[in-house]
Amino acid sequence: MGDVVLHLPVESNEDVLFGAFVSRFMESRSTEIERCAVSSDAPYLMIRSDPALGEEMRVLIFQEDSAANAFSSGWAKARLEGQAA
């Protein structure tokens, strides 16, 4: 299984929102994470920053396409809702 790499913008004022979103996302997928852990040699999700991409870009590495798609669309929605608040 190959890595699915996302580059997502996270502005400095969105750090708390991003952390809360990651926590909710991982909690909502705990059963899937446990299932994948049995057959995978890599973590379900890895998050890092890449200085070459700028401080406001996060690099997320998933093992599942569906998880990457769900995270990406969920983060886009959370950012919109966070801006409206």
N, C-alpha and C positions, 0 to 999 in steps of 0.2 A: 504494500500500500504506500503510495507516495504522499509527500507532504502537500498540504493546501496552505499557501501563504497569502495572508491578507496584509495590506498596508492601509491602516485606518488613521484618519486625522483625529487627534485629541488635543484640543487647545488647552493651555495652562489652566484656564478657569473651569475646565471640564474634568480635571483629574478625579475629583470626588465622585462625580456622576459616572465616570468610566469605571472606577473601582466598584461602585455599587452595582453597576450593570453586570460586570464580570461575575461578581458574587451571586447575583440572582440567576444568571445564565447557568453557572456551574451547578447551583443547587437544583435547578429545574431539570438538569440532565444527569443527576447522580446515578440513576439506574443504568443509563447508557454508558456512563463513564466506567462504572464497575464492570459492565459486560465487556467493554473494549479493553480494559486492563488485563483481562485474562489472555487475550490473543494478540496483544500489541507489545512491541518492545520499545515504544516511545510514549511520552506523556500525551494525554488527550488534547491538551492545549499548552502551548508555550508562548509567552509574551516577552517581547524585548523592545528596546529602542535602538535605532540605528542612527548614530550621529550624522552619517552621510545623507540621510533623508531629512534631517531637521529634527529639532526637539519636539515638535508637535505631531510626529508620526510614530505610531506604534506598529510593530511587526508582530502579527499573530500567526502561529503555525498550528494547524489542526491536522488530524489524521483522517478526518471524515469530511467529505464534500458537504453533506447535509448540515453538519454542525457549523461549518464555515459560512454557509449561506444564511443559516438562521442567525448567527451572531452578527453578520454584516448588516442584514436588514433590521435586526433588533436594535443595533447601535445607531443606525441612521434614524430610526424612529425615536429612540431615547434622546438623541441630540436635538431633534426638532421639538420634542416636548419640553426638554430642559431650557431651550431658548425661549419658549413661550411663557415659562414660569417667571 
